[in-house]
């Protein structure tokens, strides 16, 4: 099945289930990044609460949906979230009206290493001790 068709099928599955919100947790580091988990929510008509539901897609469509989510992250996060110490966060997709609104809460893991050398410590200098 062609990539665009699989992505369209995934979006149609979301629409067919009347999904109101999608939460995606992702993590990257050490030259690898992935979608950790995805939760789908519908709005309970009685209470207005968001209810987590299970959404089933065939393997090909689900894999392409994950790739689409990954692409959205890559295209919108300014940092390199998959290499070195990487990054992690949550992406929230509001599906209640078109166009869908997306918010990403991202934490970047940054490590800085410094080396200091050629430092003289004079043990005869009394200022170092008093």
N, C-alpha and C positions, 0 to 999 in steps of 0.2 A: 504494500500500500504506500502511496506517495506521502511524503512528509506533510505537505499542506493539507491533504485530505485527512490525515490522522489528527492533525492539530484542530482542524475544523470539527471533526467528530468529537474530540475531547471537549471543546467549547460547547458543542450541542448537548453533550451529556450533562454538563454543568447547568445549562439552561433548562433542560428537560426535568432536572431534579429541583428546579426553583431554588438553587443555591443562592443565598444572600451574601455570604462571606466565606472567604478561603483564607486560612492561616497556613503559612509555610515556614518551617524552621530549617535553616541551612547552616552548614559549617564548612570551612575550608582551611587548609594548611598542609605544609609538606608536599607541595605540588599536586594537591588533589582537593576538589571541592564537590559537595553533593547536597542534594535535597535530603534532609534527615527524615522529615515527616510532613505530611499535608493533612489538614483537617478541613472538612467541609461543613458549613452550617446553613440551616434553613431557619426562617423566622416562624416561630410558633404563632399561628393566627389568634389564639386565645390570649396568651400572655405577652406576646411580643418578644419573648426571650429567644436568644440564639441557641438552637439545638444542634449538637454535633451528630452528623449522620455518616453512614458508610456509603461511599460512591464506588461502584464497580465499573471498571473499564477493561476491555480486553488488553492483553499484555502489550501488543504493539501500540495501541492508542495511549495507554498509560505511560509507556516509555517515552513517547513523543510529547505527551503533556509535561512530564518531568523535564524533558529537554527544553521545552518552551519556557517553563518557569526558570530554569537555569539561565537561559538566554536573557530573560527579563532582568535577572540579577546582574549578569555580566554587563549588560548595556546601561545599567543605571547606578552601579556602585563605582565611585571614583577610585577606590583603592584596588590593589591586586589582592583579592580576598582568598585566592586559592594557593598562593605560593608562600614559602617561608613560614612565618608564624600565622599567616592567614587572617581570617575574620569569621564572624558568625553573626547570626541575627534572625529576625523574623520579617517576613513579607506579608502584608495584609491586603487582600483584594476585596473590594466592595463590588459585588456583582448585581446590586439592586437596579441599576439603570446603566444604559449604554451611553458613553463609553465607561468601562469599568475603571474605578479609581484605585490606584495602588500606592501604598505607603510601605517604606522599608525602614526598619529600625536596625541599624548595622553597628557592630562593634569591631574595630580593627585591632588586631594584636600586633603591636610594634615592639621590637627589641632593638636597642642600640648598644653596641659594644664599644668600649673605649680601652685603650692601653696607654699607660703612663710609664715612662722609663727615664733613665738618666737623672734621677732625683738624688741629690746629695743631702745626706743628713750628717752633720758634723757633731760627733759626740763630745767634742771639746768645747763647743759653743754653749755657754751657760744659759743663753736665752732659750734654748730648747727645753730646759729643765726648770727654770724659775720664772 
